[in-house]
Amino acid sequence: MEKAIAGHPVGGEKEDTFRRRISRQLRRELSPALYEHCRGTARTAVRLAVRYAAEVQKAWLAGMLHDYAREWSSKILREYLQKNHVRLPSEAKKISGLWHAYVGADLALRRWGIRDSAVGRAIRRHTTGAVRMTLLDKIIYVADYIEPHRKLPKVVEIRRLVSKNLDQAVVLVLKQKMLYLIDKEFYIFPSSLKIWNYYQKKIK
């Protein structure tokens, strides 16, 4: 898998060198637990990219950087969004738990020079998903939930399922996320039901 990633230039820099630089920086900036989560997500995303013939280097980048801003406070996230004119969907403006995904996507461009829109979009969508997700979007959405350090409801079942049917894995991840929000009596992203209905029709 490591060899599958190497050799793809990013901004004139060899991919393996670029990956090492990102890994070193994240190890310095993130808590140990979050760093290992990002690393696990990247590795899981690479495995899924190989399985589903997606672009491996993009899967690694989006997986590694998806939670780059996860530990920022709501205040700092809000300031970043305003300062850098990052646009949020109207339904996400009141849900601060989603902001790190939009900031993370913007940082992939501003901090790391990753101009590939597919990587930024996958980072933006990793928390909520979306109707008509791309293959990379689905890979990051599921990899974030099932990476080896996760001990979440149905995670073992989803790990088995994902190598057989990615869309069914997406549906099961979305279901578990909505059940968690309902159980905790948290606000649910309004588009979640729309996403749920879309993929229910797709897998039947």
Backbone as CSV, one residue per row, in Angstrom:
resi,resn,N_x,N_y,N_z,CA_x,CA_y,CA_z,C_x,C_y,C_z
1,MET,0.824,-1.205,0.000,0.000,0.000,0.000,0.860,1.257,0.000
2,GLU,1.945,1.227,0.785,2.813,2.395,0.842,3.375,2.710,-0.533
3,LYS,3.761,1.658,-1.292,4.314,1.877,-2.613,3.273,2.455,-3.561
4,ALA,2.018,2.111,-3.316,0.959,2.620,-4.187,0.814,4.122,-4.052
5,ILE,1.195,4.679,-2.902,1.056,6.119,-2.689,2.249,6.879,-3.243
6,ALA,3.416,6.291,-3.164,4.649,7.015,-3.461,4.738,7.419,-4.927
7,GLY,5.466,8.512,-5.168,5.813,8.901,-6.516,4.848,9.855,-7.181
8,HIS,3.802,10.295,-6.498,2.850,11.240,-7.082,3.218,12.651,-6.628
9,PRO,3.630,13.511,-7.539,4.058,14.852,-7.129,2.909,15.711,-6.648
10,VAL,3.126,16.464,-5.609,2.154,17.436,-5.097,2.886,18.754,-4.970
11,GLY,2.491,19.739,-5.785,3.147,21.041,-5.732,4.641,20.952,-6.007
12,GLY,5.062,20.040,-6.906,6.466,19.916,-7.248,7.271,19.077,-6.272
13,GLU,6.638,18.558,-5.253,7.311,17.767,-4.234,6.887,16.313,-4.391
14,LYS,7.835,15.386,-4.259,7.485,13.983,-4.368,6.488,13.604,-3.286
15,GLU,5.575,12.715,-3.645,4.482,12.373,-2.733,4.978,11.782,-1.419
16,ASP,5.993,10.906,-1.477,6.447,10.303,-0.225,7.075,11.330,0.699
17,THR,7.799,12.315,0.129,8.383,13.399,0.927,7.277,14.273,1.515
18,PHE,6.284,14.557,0.697,5.154,15.383,1.130,4.385,14.687,2.251
19,ARG,4.188,13.393,2.122,3.486,12.642,3.168,4.238,12.685,4.488
20,ARG,5.541,12.519,4.414,6.341,12.551,5.645,6.260,13.921,6.306
21,ARG,6.261,14.972,5.498,6.187,16.331,6.045,4.841,16.559,6.736
22,ILE,3.766,16.116,6.110,2.443,16.229,6.725,2.394,15.436,8.027
23,SER,2.891,14.213,7.998,2.858,13.359,9.194,3.631,13.975,10.350
24,ARG,4.801,14.518,10.053,5.607,15.143,11.111,4.890,16.335,11.706
25,GLN,4.292,17.157,10.842,3.609,18.356,11.330,2.381,18.001,12.165
26,LEU,1.614,17.035,11.705,0.426,16.643,12.461,0.797,16.004,13.794
27,ARG,1.868,15.259,13.799,2.309,14.659,15.061,2.642,15.743,16.077
28,ARG,3.182,16.869,15.600,3.525,17.987,16.495,2.290,18.750,16.952
29,GLU,1.321,18.922,16.063,0.194,19.815,16.336,-1.000,19.146,17.006
30,LEU,-1.217,17.865,16.728,-2.411,17.183,17.244,-2.104,16.417,18.527
31,SER,-3.147,16.155,19.285,-2.975,15.271,20.439,-2.597,13.887,19.921
32,PRO,-1.927,13.068,20.751,-1.564,11.712,20.306,-2.768,10.903,19.818
33,ALA,-3.886,11.014,20.520,-5.066,10.234,20.139,-5.610,10.673,18.780
34,LEU,-5.666,11.983,18.558,-6.191,12.468,17.280,-5.219,12.155,16.143
35,TYR,-3.929,12.269,16.416,-2.945,11.929,15.386,-3.109,10.466,14.957
36,GLU,-3.255,9.570,15.916,-3.411,8.159,15.586,-4.720,7.905,14.851
37,HIS,-5.763,8.658,15.201,-7.031,8.534,14.477,-6.853,8.949,13.015
38,CYS,-6.195,10.077,12.786,-5.976,10.549,11.411,-5.120,9.551,10.631
39,ARG,-4.110,9.042,11.278,-3.232,8.058,10.651,-4.006,6.776,10.317
40,GLY,-4.841,6.346,11.246,-5.658,5.164,11.004,-6.666,5.373,9.893
41,THR,-7.254,6.575,9.850,-8.209,6.901,8.793,-7.521,6.902,7.435
42,ALA,-6.327,7.476,7.363,-5.579,7.519,6.100,-5.260,6.111,5.611
43,ARG,-4.804,5.267,6.510,-4.456,3.898,6.123,-5.687,3.112,5.685
44,THR,-6.785,3.297,6.403,-8.029,2.625,6.026,-8.520,3.140,4.678
45,ALA,-8.403,4.443,4.460,-8.815,5.038,3.181,-7.984,4.496,2.021
46,VAL,-6.698,4.310,2.253,-5.830,3.733,1.217,-6.279,2.313,0.883
47,ARG,-6.567,1.534,1.909,-7.021,0.155,1.678,-8.313,0.134,0.861
48,LEU,-9.242,1.025,1.192,-10.504,1.090,0.454,-10.295,1.625,-0.961
49,ALA,-9.376,2.554,-1.110,-9.080,3.086,-2.447,-8.530,1.982,-3.351
50,VAL,-7.664,1.139,-2.821,-7.145,0.003,-3.581,-8.284,-0.946,-3.934
51,ARG,-9.155,-1.221,-2.972,-10.277,-2.146,-3.196,-11.228,-1.632,-4.264
52,TYR,-11.497,-0.330,-4.265,-12.504,0.223,-5.177,-11.912,1.022,-6.339
53,ALA,-10.611,0.874,-6.552,-9.928,1.507,-7.685,-10.074,3.037,-7.682
54,ALA,-9.972,3.612,-6.503,-9.937,5.072,-6.377,-8.486,5.532,-6.379
55,GLU,-8.274,6.845,-6.381,-6.918,7.380,-6.411,-6.329,7.341,-5.004
56,VAL,-5.308,6.517,-4.863,-4.759,6.205,-3.550,-4.158,7.423,-2.865
57,GLN,-3.418,8.242,-3.611,-2.765,9.389,-2.978,-3.787,10.398,-2.459
58,LYS,-4.899,10.558,-3.174,-5.951,11.465,-2.708,-6.618,10.902,-1.452
59,ALA,-6.803,9.598,-1.425,-7.409,8.962,-0.245,-6.530,9.181,0.981
60,TRP,-5.220,9.039,0.814,-4.325,9.242,1.949,-4.362,10.696,2.427
61,LEU,-4.295,11.634,1.505,-4.288,13.056,1.879,-5.573,13.445,2.606
62,ALA,-6.718,13.073,2.045,-7.996,13.430,2.670,-8.149,12.737,4.019
63,GLY,-7.723,11.484,4.098,-7.821,10.764,5.370,-6.927,11.355,6.435
64,MET,-5.725,11.711,6.073,-4.777,12.233,7.047,-5.183,13.626,7.531
65,LEU,-5.760,14.430,6.646,-6.038,15.832,6.976,-7.492,16.092,7.367
66,HIS,-8.334,15.066,7.383,-9.765,15.321,7.565,-10.101,15.963,8.911
67,ASP,-9.330,15.657,9.947,-9.610,16.206,11.288,-8.523,17.183,11.748
68,TYR,-7.846,17.796,10.804,-6.739,18.691,11.129,-7.155,19.789,12.118
69,ALA,-8.381,20.293,11.961,-8.859,21.380,12.831,-9.829,20.876,13.905
70,ARG,-9.862,19.579,14.142,-10.854,18.982,15.045,-10.728,19.484,16.486
71,GLU,-9.529,19.802,16.917,-9.324,20.207,18.312,-9.336,21.720,18.511
72,TRP,-9.638,22.469,17.455,-9.760,23.913,17.606,-11.061,24.229,18.346
73,SER,-11.054,25.288,19.116,-12.275,25.705,19.816,-13.264,26.315,18.823
74,SER,-14.528,26.366,19.225,-15.550,26.980,18.369,-15.199,28.431,18.059
75,LYS,-14.631,29.120,19.034,-14.256,30.523,18.852,-13.190,30.673,17.765
76,ILE,-12.171,29.833,17.817,-11.092,29.914,16.821,-11.601,29.491,15.444
77,LEU,-12.440,28.467,15.411,-13.019,28.037,14.137,-13.851,29.153,13.508
78,ARG,-14.677,29.805,14.331,-15.513,30.891,13.826,-14.654,32.033,13.287
79,GLU,-13.614,32.363,14.026,-12.718,33.441,13.585,-12.035,33.079,12.268
80,TYR,-11.619,31.834,12.139,-10.971,31.402,10.895,-11.955,31.489,9.723
81,LEU,-13.163,30.987,9.941,-14.180,31.022,8.892,-14.445,32.442,8.413
82,GLN,-14.554,33.357,9.366,-14.832,34.755,9.017,-13.642,35.420,8.340
83,LYS,-12.464,35.228,8.893,-11.260,35.861,8.368,-10.947,35.413,6.949
84,ASN,-11.169,34.136,6.676,-10.802,33.577,5.371,-11.991,33.418,4.427
85,HIS,-13.135,33.970,4.843,-14.335,33.975,3.999,-14.714,32.571,3.530
86,VAL,-14.648,31.614,4.463,-15.046,30.240,4.159,-16.562,30.154,4.278
87,ARG,-17.207,29.732,3.223,-18.665,29.694,3.208,-19.178,28.386,3.805
88,LEU,-20.147,28.523,4.680,-20.820,27.365,5.278,-22.219,27.248,4.683
89,PRO,-22.712,26.032,4.479,-24.133,25.880,4.142,-24.969,26.489,5.264
90,SER,-26.100,27.051,4.935,-26.910,27.739,5.947,-27.263,26.804,7.102
91,GLU,-27.510,25.510,6.808,-27.911,24.581,7.857,-26.750,24.152,8.751
92,ALA,-25.507,24.482,8.341,-24.335,24.126,9.161,-23.885,25.280,10.054
93,LYS,-24.434,26.462,9.839,-23.948,27.631,10.567,-24.176,27.552,12.067
94,LYS,-25.209,26.840,12.486,-25.520,26.747,13.918,-24.965,25.473,14.567
95,ILE,-24.249,24.652,13.773,-23.736,23.381,14.293,-22.217,23.459,14.330
96,SER,-21.683,23.938,15.431,-20.233,24.160,15.510,-19.432,22.870,15.369
97,GLY,-20.047,21.736,15.675,-19.361,20.460,15.544,-19.021,20.095,14.108
98,LEU,-19.605,20.806,13.151,-19.315,20.551,11.739,-18.255,21.493,11.167
99,TRP,-17.959,22.561,11.871,-17.110,23.603,11.298,-15.694,23.130,10.979
100,HIS,-15.176,22.205,11.801,-13.790,21.769,11.577,-13.611,21.144,10.199
101,ALA,-14.679,20.554,9.651,-14.573,19.936,8.329,-14.365,21.000,7.245
102,TYR,-15.061,22.124,7.372,-14.930,23.204,6.382,-13.597,23.930,6.543
103,VAL,-13.188,24.124,7.782,-11.886,24.736,8.032,-10.776,23.801,7.552
104,GLY,-10.915,22.521,7.824,-9.906,21.552,7.404,-9.735,21.518,5.894
105,ALA,-10.838,21.589,5.179,-10.763,21.611,3.715,-10.045,22.858,3.225
106,ASP,-10.330,23.983,3.867,-9.668,25.232,3.481,-8.176,25.198,3.815
107,LEU,-7.846,24.602,4.955,-6.439,24.488,5.351,-5.657,23.571,4.417
108,ALA,-6.313,22.556,3.867,-5.635,21.674,2.920,-5.090,22.483,1.748
109,LEU,-5.845,23.503,1.341,-5.397,24.380,0.263,-4.412,25.422,0.758
110,ARG,-4.790,26.176,1.797,-3.972,27.309,2.236,-2.679,26.867,2.920
111,ARG,-2.758,25.842,3.749,-1.591,25.421,4.518,-0.691,24.461,3.749
112,TRP,-1.343,23.563,2.988,-0.586,22.501,2.338,-0.521,22.618,0.824
113,GLY,-1.228,23.579,0.258,-1.164,23.787,-1.190,-1.825,22.700,-2.006
114,ILE,-2.774,21.983,-1.408,-3.468,20.905,-2.122,-4.631,21.536,-2.893
115,ARG,-4.461,21.655,-4.171,-5.455,22.347,-4.998,-6.512,21.422,-5.584
116,ASP,-6.365,20.151,-5.347,-7.315,19.185,-5.890,-8.654,19.315,-5.163
117,SER,-9.676,19.697,-5.897,-10.982,19.937,-5.274,-11.584,18.664,-4.695
118,ALA,-11.221,17.509,-5.241,-11.769,16.244,-4.744,-11.322,15.977,-3.312
119,VAL,-10.082,16.336,-2.994,-9.571,16.145,-1.638,-10.301,17.070,-0.670
120,GLY,-10.413,18.338,-1.029,-11.112,19.294,-0.173,-12.565,18.920,0.035
121,ARG,-13.217,18.472,-1.024,-14.633,18.089,-0.904,-14.800,16.890,0.030
122,ALA,-13.927,15.906,-0.083,-14.015,14.731,0.799,-13.810,15.120,2.255
123,ILE,-12.903,16.062,2.510,-12.691,16.544,3.882,-13.948,17.263,4.381
124,ARG,-14.532,18.113,3.553,-15.744,18.855,3.943,-16.891,17.913,4.279
125,ARG,-16.996,16.824,3.535,-18.157,15.944,3.658,-17.972,14.804,4.662
126,HIS,-16.811,14.732,5.318,-16.539,13.533,6.118,-17.414,13.421,7.360
127,THR,-17.992,14.516,7.822,-18.845,14.447,9.012,-20.303,14.134,8.672
128,THR,-20.824,14.760,7.634,-22.254,14.654,7.331,-22.568,13.749,6.148
129,GLY,-21.583,13.533,5.281,-21.901,12.879,4.024,-22.638,13.847,3.117
130,ALA,-23.166,13.339,2.028,-23.901,14.183,1.078,-24.669,13.285,0.122
131,VAL,-25.678,13.848,-0.495,-26.342,13.160,-1.590,-25.360,13.118,-2.760
132,ARG,-25.327,12.012,-3.466,-24.441,11.830,-4.624,-22.964,12.059,-4.257
133,MET,-22.514,11.415,-3.208,-21.097,11.493,-2.860,-20.248,10.858,-3.949
134,THR,-19.048,11.393,-4.123,-18.093,10.762,-5.025,-17.529,9.512,-4.352
135,LEU,-16.797,8.728,-5.119,-16.163,7.539,-4.549,-15.218,7.930,-3.418
136,LEU,-14.432,8.973,-3.623,-13.508,9.414,-2.572,-14.271,9.901,-1.342
137,ASP,-15.366,10.633,-1.534,-16.192,11.088,-0.407,-16.638,9.899,0.449
138,LYS,-17.132,8.857,-0.209,-17.625,7.671,0.515,-16.499,6.987,1.278
139,ILE,-15.358,6.886,0.632,-14.220,6.221,1.263,-13.818,6.935,2.549
140,ILE,-13.717,8.259,2.511,-13.309,9.007,3.698,-14.411,8.983,4.757
141,TYR,-15.642,9.077,4.334,-16.779,9.052,5.259,-16.788,7.753,6.067
142,VAL,-16.575,6.628,5.395,-16.588,5.332,6.073,-15.281,5.098,6.829
143,ALA,-14.151,5.444,6.214,-12.850,5.216,6.861,-12.756,5.938,8.196
144,ASP,-13.320,7.129,8.280,-13.322,7.901,9.525,-14.027,7.134,10.647
145,TYR,-15.027,6.356,10.290,-15.817,5.626,11.290,-15.186,4.289,11.674
146,ILE,-14.518,3.641,10.732,-14.098,2.248,10.965,-12.599,2.080,11.182
147,GLU,-11.832,3.156,11.184,-10.376,2.994,11.333,-10.075,2.188,12.604
148,PRO,-8.905,1.533,12.658,-8.647,0.518,13.698,-8.790,0.964,15.143
149,HIS,-8.662,2.262,15.426,-8.749,2.719,16.813,-10.188,2.943,17.281
150,ARG,-11.125,2.889,16.357,-12.519,3.155,16.702,-13.156,1.974,17.429
151,LYS,-13.938,2.291,18.434,-14.744,1.295,19.140,-16.173,1.837,19.202
152,LEU,-16.817,1.859,18.056,-18.128,2.471,17.903,-19.180,1.402,17.612
153,PRO,-20.465,1.741,17.810,-21.524,0.766,17.523,-21.457,0.246,16.086
154,LYS,-21.580,-1.066,15.932,-21.625,-1.745,14.628,-20.320,-1.638,13.840
155,VAL,-19.227,-1.183,14.473,-18.003,-0.950,13.707,-17.444,-2.248,13.135
156,VAL,-17.540,-3.346,13.870,-17.035,-4.630,13.366,-17.848,-5.073,12.156
157,GLU,-19.154,-4.919,12.240,-20.039,-5.274,11.129,-19.730,-4.428,9.895
158,ILE,-19.520,-3.138,10.101,-19.246,-2.251,8.968,-17.882,-2.561,8.348
159,ARG,-16.912,-2.913,9.180,-15.593,-3.293,8.645,-15.709,-4.511,7.732
160,ARG,-16.566,-5.455,8.091,-16.764,-6.631,7.243,-17.523,-6.262,5.967
161,LEU,-18.512,-5.413,6.127,-19.393,-5.060,5.017,-18.703,-4.217,3.956
162,VAL,-17.803,-3.335,4.363,-17.287,-2.325,3.449,-16.497,-2.914,2.289
163,SER,-15.887,-4.053,2.467,-15.137,-4.647,1.365,-16.060,-5.297,0.328
164,LYS,-17.334,-5.452,0.693,-18.309,-6.068,-0.216,-19.194,-5.035,-0.887
165,ASN,-19.622,-4.026,-0.111,-20.566,-3.051,-0.653,-20.365,-1.704,0.048
166,LEU,-19.734,-0.782,-0.640,-19.408,0.519,-0.054,-20.660,1.334,0.240
167,ASP,-21.639,1.298,-0.648,-22.868,2.071,-0.425,-23.627,1.583,0.808
168,GLN,-23.683,0.281,1.007,-24.347,-0.241,2.208,-23.595,0.171,3.473
169,ALA,-22.265,0.221,3.382,-21.471,0.675,4.527,-21.760,2.141,4.820
170,VAL,-21.904,2.965,3.782,-22.242,4.379,3.955,-23.566,4.510,4.697
171,VAL,-24.562,3.735,4.281,-25.892,3.782,4.909,-25.810,3.389,6.380
172,LEU,-25.048,2.355,6.685,-24.959,1.896,8.073,-24.211,2.896,8.956
173,VAL,-23.188,3.540,8.404,-22.487,4.594,9.154,-23.441,5.752,9.433
174,LEU,-24.159,6.179,8.410,-25.114,7.281,8.580,-26.169,6.923,9.628
175,LYS,-26.649,5.695,9.593,-27.655,5.250,10.568,-27.100,5.342,11.984
176,GLN,-25.885,4.860,12.187,-25.289,4.886,13.525,-25.075,6.318,14.020
177,LYS,-24.696,7.202,13.117,-24.495,8.606,13.499,-25.820,9.247,13.903
178,MET,-26.882,8.978,13.144,-28.179,9.562,13.484,-28.725,8.984,14.789
179,LEU,-28.555,7.687,14.995,-28.999,7.075,16.251,-28.278,7.677,17.452
180,TYR,-26.987,7.942,17.289,-26.214,8.562,18.370,-26.759,9.957,18.685
181,LEU,-27.014,10.746,17.646,-27.518,12.107,17.855,-28.897,12.092,18.506
182,ILE,-29.742,11.156,18.083,-31.070,11.036,18.682,-30.962,10.632,20.149
183,ASP,-30.111,9.653,20.426,-29.931,9.184,21.800,-29.445,10.300,22.725
184,LYS,-28.550,11.149,22.202,-27.989,12.245,22.995,-28.869,13.498,22.960
185,GLU,-29.939,13.426,22.143,-30.846,14.573,21.967,-30.098,15.789,21.417
186,PHE,-29.185,15.508,20.479,-28.457,16.573,19.800,-29.194,16.961,18.522
187,TYR,-28.865,18.140,18.042,-29.430,18.629,16.776,-28.906,17.773,15.624
188,ILE,-29.779,17.385,14.699,-29.393,16.582,13.545,-29.299,17.477,12.314
189,PHE,-28.234,17.321,11.578,-28.035,18.055,10.326,-29.253,17.827,9.432
190,PRO,-29.960,18.887,9.030,-31.222,18.728,8.306,-31.144,17.867,7.042
191,SER,-30.006,17.871,6.367,-29.890,17.098,5.126,-29.691,15.606,5.365
192,SER,-29.493,15.216,6.624,-29.216,13.805,6.895,-30.343,12.893,6.417
193,LEU,-31.587,13.309,6.601,-32.717,12.485,6.156,-32.734,12.377,4.634
194,LYS,-32.412,13.474,3.962,-32.352,13.470,2.501,-31.268,12.498,2.010
195,ILE,-30.116,12.539,2.689,-29.008,11.638,2.337,-29.423,10.195,2.588
196,TRP,-30.058,9.966,3.732,-30.520,8.631,4.088,-31.468,8.079,3.017
197,ASN,-32.458,8.856,2.619,-33.429,8.403,1.621,-32.761,8.125,0.275
198,TYR,-31.822,8.968,-0.091,-31.129,8.798,-1.370,-30.393,7.451,-1.419
199,TYR,-29.643,7.143,-0.368,-28.863,5.903,-0.383,-29.705,4.670,-0.108
200,GLN,-30.820,4.831,0.612,-31.737,3.704,0.775,-32.278,3.264,-0.590
201,LYS,-32.632,4.230,-1.416,-33.129,3.902,-2.755,-32.021,3.276,-3.605
202,LYS,-30.813,3.769,-3.418,-29.701,3.305,-4.254,-29.336,1.853,-3.968
203,ILE,-29.405,1.437,-2.705,-28.962,0.078,-2.377,-30.068,-0.959,-2.537
204,LYS,-31.286,-0.508,-2.822,-32.399,-1.479,-2.964,-32.715,-1.730,-4.436
